[in-house]
């Protein structure tokens, strides 16, 4: 499995508009964060998790040439606003692009992207095949995908486990039943917004606590805001098996 971090930032990205803090003015490119998304290649199948407003830029920067399906964590715009930019992959593959999501996310897509659910022959627009998921494991192209239910404040959203990797973003609470799905991971990717507590996202301390419970071999933090601090400063303070992810980071699992 090859995994590329297309973006590792929170909803506003880093630099944050109008901000002149030391992180937003940093010359270290690892402190520049587009909205959170990852691309995976597994046994010849390419999967995208979330398509935010930066997707086109991310795909160009990271040379993404194929997507076979999209897994969506939830319907907030920093996770679905870039869906229209997936249209080249519909045309390249000459078929509808499957979107796997829970009910609330599918409802948002039907409302915001209704034009992409019509006849595939329509020119100049994407075409999506909506696939409802719940807490049950499902198979795509022979790949077993386990949804991981978590809470983004009070909103039920999805993380995903694929083989020995799990991706969780925007979580504030991981239910005990979901922790049971996260045993024996080689790689855990999990959100950590900032040092200070937040009402709907894990803080750094909360993310580290979740990592300590899950005990993956290695963990990467994502969905990071400028309030977290400079990449190198925080990276130097983390346990040896925990790292700040950054845009463009590619790992082999």
Buried (B, 14 or more C-beta within 10 A) or exposed (E): BEBBBBBBBBBBBBBBEEEEBEBBEBEEEBBBBBBBBBBBBBEEBBBBBBBBBBBBBBBEBBEBEEBBBBBBBBBBEBBBBBBBBBBEBBEEEEEBBBBBBBEEBBEBBEEBBEEBBEEBEEEEBBBBBBBEBEBEEBEBBEBEBBBBBBBBEEBBBBBBBBBBBBBBBBBBBBEEEBEEBBEEBEBBBBBBBBEEEBEBBBBBEBBBEBBEEBEBEBBBBBBBBBBBBBBEEBBEEBEEEBBBBBBBBEBEB
